[in-house]
Amino acid sequence: MQDDCLRRSLLYVPASSEAMLRKAGQRAADVLILDLEDGVLPEAKDQARERLARLYRELDFGRSEALVRLNAPASAWGAGDLEMAAALRPAGVVLPKCEDPARIEQVERGLGDLPLFPMIETALGVVNAVALARLPRVAGLIFGAADFRESLRAGRHPEELELLHARSQILLAARAAGRQAFDTPYFDYRDTDGLRRSAERARLLGFDGKTAIHPGQVGELNEAFAPQAAEIDRARRVVSALDAAAAAGRGVATLDGEMIEALHARAARRTLAQATRLGLLGLPESR
């Protein structure tokens, strides 16, 4: 299931708050995850589902894509959440704590052709990430580090080294299946510098975007997962150098002392395509 939607920032919005639901479209997030699971207390879950079902058609999501995060299918709220999602037909459904591909296949049948976004949040989920990513309706994998750390009994390294293997495994699984991959939230929402470093690490690995637990994180994520001026400039020069080489009958070129070839052109054109979508091609070139 190929999907090239722009999803740099994915903001969780608790469905228990009507005020937050109504403001969600103003947050400038590429994706809104309307949350029935961790963001809602157990005693408020039925009411949150009823509220979301009642308000969904009248909510203005702006330019954001709206997904719904359900409770686990085996939970007390799972069947009701699935029935609601099938009726609402959001842009996609986020499924928490996915571990068993067979169980996700059962959910797929209940939701028809809705795109699915399994969350990988446990050791077993990471081990089974390849099989989960290959399910037909999966559009992308979402990493959730809070439960993952707990499942490993892991601590917290300042540079998130305890997450490197899981991030890499999730990204490999997603890319091998032609899916997108989204990084875990950064939970200290007041630490802007820490958020920026975490996002930069995830982007360097290859993630498409990162989830957010607070609206104040959205701007940083949108910037972190967008091409920067230097990247756009480099991409332009790569394409230009290889086009000139092709015109001269050569398949390779030299740029800044580096040998470049077709694979570099593909990456450069991908950068320029994203920059075009974001209106960034007016950024000044290097001198």
C-alpha positions in Angstrom: 0.0 0.0 0.0 2.1 2.9 -1.3 1.3 6.2 0.4 3.4 9.4 0.0 1.2 11.7 2.1 3.0 14.5 3.9 3.0 13.5 7.6 5.7 15.5 9.4 3.7 16.1 12.6 1.1 13.8 14.0 -0.7 15.5 17.0 -2.6 13.5 19.6 -5.9 15.1 20.5 -7.9 13.5 23.3 -11.5 12.9 22.3 -12.6 13.5 25.9 -12.2 17.3 25.4 -14.6 19.0 23.1 -12.6 22.2 23.3 -9.5 20.4 22.0 -11.4 18.7 19.3 -12.8 22.0 18.0 -9.4 23.7 18.1 -7.5 20.8 16.5 -7.7 22.1 13.0 -6.0 25.3 14.0 -2.8 23.6 15.2 -1.1 23.3 11.8 -0.3 19.6 12.3 -0.1 17.5 9.1 -2.1 14.8 11.0 -4.5 14.8 13.9 -4.8 11.6 15.9 -8.2 11.8 17.6 -7.5 9.7 20.6 -9.8 7.3 22.4 -7.0 5.4 24.1 -4.2 6.6 26.4 -5.3 10.2 26.3 -8.7 9.3 27.8 -9.3 8.0 31.4 -11.1 4.6 31.5 -14.2 6.1 33.1 -14.5 8.6 30.3 -13.9 6.3 27.3 -17.5 5.6 26.5 -18.4 9.3 26.7 -15.4 10.2 24.6 -16.5 7.8 21.9 -20.0 9.2 21.9 -18.7 12.8 21.8 -16.4 12.0 18.8 -19.2 10.3 16.9 -21.5 13.2 17.5 -19.1 16.0 16.6 -17.0 14.4 13.9 -19.0 15.6 10.9 -19.1 19.2 12.1 -15.4 19.5 13.1 -13.2 21.6 11.0 -9.8 19.9 10.6 -8.4 22.6 8.4 -5.7 21.1 6.2 -4.9 18.3 8.7 -5.6 14.7 8.0 -7.8 13.2 10.7 -7.0 9.7 12.1 -8.7 8.0 15.0 -6.8 6.0 17.6 -9.0 3.2 18.9 -8.7 1.2 22.1 -7.2 -2.3 21.7 -9.8 -4.6 20.0 -9.7 -7.0 23.0 -10.4 -4.3 25.5 -13.8 -3.4 27.0 -14.1 -0.5 24.5 -12.6 -2.2 21.4 -15.8 -3.4 19.8 -17.6 -0.1 20.2 -14.6 1.8 18.9 -14.4 -0.4 15.8 -18.1 0.0 15.1 -17.8 3.8 15.4 -14.7 4.0 13.2 -16.4 1.9 10.5 -19.3 4.3 10.5 -17.3 7.5 10.7 -14.8 6.6 7.9 -11.9 8.8 9.1 -8.8 9.1 6.9 -7.3 6.2 8.8 -7.3 4.3 12.0 -4.5 4.0 14.6 -4.3 0.7 16.4 -2.4 0.6 19.8 0.1 -2.0 21.1 0.1 -4.1 17.9 2.0 -7.4 18.3 0.0 -10.2 16.5 -0.5 -9.8 12.7 -3.4 -12.3 12.8 -5.3 -10.0 15.2 -4.7 -7.0 13.0 -6.1 -8.9 10.0 -9.3 -9.5 12.0 -9.5 -5.7 12.6 -8.9 -5.1 8.9 -11.9 -7.1 7.9 -14.1 -5.1 10.3 -12.9 -1.7 8.9 -13.0 -2.5 5.2 -10.6 -0.4 3.2 -9.7 2.2 5.8 -5.9 2.7 6.0 -4.3 1.3 9.2 -1.5 2.7 11.3 -0.3 0.0 13.8 1.5 1.3 16.8 4.7 -0.6 17.8 5.0 -0.2 21.5 6.4 -3.4 23.0 9.3 -5.8 22.6 7.1 -8.3 20.8 5.7 -5.6 18.5 9.3 -4.7 17.4 10.1 -8.4 16.8 6.9 -8.7 14.6 7.2 -5.3 12.9 8.1 -6.8 9.5 4.9 -9.0 9.4 2.8 -6.1 10.7 4.1 -3.7 8.1 3.3 -6.1 5.3 -0.5 -6.4 6.1 -2.5 -5.1 3.1 -4.2 -2.1 4.6 -1.2 -0.8 6.6 -0.1 2.7 5.5 2.5 3.3 8.2 4.0 2.2 11.5 4.0 4.4 14.6 6.6 3.9 17.3 5.5 4.4 20.9 8.4 4.6 23.3 6.7 4.8 26.7 5.3 1.3 26.7 8.3 0.0 24.8 10.7 1.2 27.5 8.5 -0.4 30.1 8.4 -3.7 28.2 12.3 -3.7 28.1 12.7 -2.3 31.7 14.9 0.3 30.0 16.1 3.6 31.3 16.5 6.9 29.5 19.7 7.8 27.8 20.2 11.6 27.1 20.6 10.7 23.4 17.9 8.0 23.4 20.3 5.2 22.7 17.9 2.8 24.3 15.6 3.4 21.4 18.0 3.1 18.5 17.5 -0.6 17.8 13.7 -0.4 18.0 13.6 2.7 15.8 15.9 1.0 13.2 13.8 -2.2 13.2 10.5 -0.3 12.8 12.0 1.8 10.0 13.5 -1.2 8.2 10.2 -3.0 8.5 8.2 -0.1 7.1 10.6 0.6 4.2 10.9 -3.0 3.2 7.1 -3.1 2.9 6.9 0.3 1.1 5.2 2.0 4.2 5.8 5.2 6.0 7.3 5.3 9.6 6.6 7.8 12.4 8.7 8.3 15.5 7.6 8.3 19.1 6.5 11.5 20.9 9.0 13.5 23.0 7.3 13.5 26.3 8.9 16.6 28.0 6.8 19.0 26.0 8.5 22.1 27.6 11.9 21.0 26.4 12.1 22.5 22.9 15.8 21.8 22.5 15.4 18.1 23.5 12.4 17.8 21.1 14.5 19.2 18.3 17.4 16.9 18.9 15.1 13.9 19.1 13.4 14.8 15.8 16.7 15.3 14.2 17.8 11.9 15.2 14.6 10.3 13.9 14.9 12.2 10.6 18.5 11.2 10.2 17.5 7.6 10.5 14.8 8.1 7.8 11.5 8.6 9.6 8.8 10.5 7.8 7.6 12.4 10.8 7.0 12.3 14.6 4.0 12.2 16.9 3.3 15.0 19.3 1.6 15.2 22.6 1.3 19.0 22.8 0.3 21.6 20.2 3.4 23.6 21.0 5.5 20.8 19.5 4.0 20.9 16.1 6.0 23.8 14.6 9.3 22.3 15.6 8.3 19.0 14.0 7.1 20.6 10.8 10.4 22.4 10.5 12.6 19.4 11.5 11.0 17.1 8.9 11.1 19.6 6.1 14.0 20.1 3.7 16.3 22.9 4.9 17.8 25.5 2.6 21.2 23.8 2.4 19.5 20.5 1.5 17.4 22.1 -1.2 20.5 23.8 -2.7 22.4 20.5 -2.7 19.5 18.7 -4.4 19.3 21.3 -7.1 23.0 21.0 -7.8 22.9 17.2 -7.8 20.1 17.2 -10.4 21.9 19.9 -12.5 25.2 18.0 -12.4 23.7 14.7 -13.3 21.6 16.2 -16.1 24.8 17.8 -17.5 26.6 14.5 -17.2 23.7 12.7 -19.0 23.8 15.2 -21.8 27.5 14.4 -22.2 26.8 10.7 -22.3 28.0 10.0 -18.8 26.1 8.2 -16.0 28.1 9.7 -13.1 29.3 13.2 -12.1 31.4 14.8 -9.5 30.0 17.3 -7.0 31.9 18.9 -4.1 34.5 16.2 -4.5 32.0 13.3 -4.3 31.1 10.9 -7.1 27.3 11.0 -7.6 25.0 8.8 -9.7 21.4 7.9 -10.3 20.6 7.0 -6.7 21.7 10.5 -5.7 19.4 12.0 -8.3 16.4 10.0 -6.9 17.1 11.3 -3.4 17.5 14.8 -4.7 14.3 14.8 -6.7 12.5 13.5 -3.6 13.8 16.4 -1.6 12.8 18.9 -4.3 9.3 17.3 -4.6 8.8 17.7 -0.9 10.1 21.3 -1.0 7.7 22.0 -3.8 4.7 20.7 -1.8 5.8 22.9 1.1 6.4 26.0 -1.0 10.1 26.1 -0.1 11.7 26.3 -3.5 12.0 30.1 -3.1 14.7 29.6 -0.5 17.9 31.2 -1.7 20.6 29.1 -3.3 24.2 28.9 -2.0 26.7 31.3 -3.5 
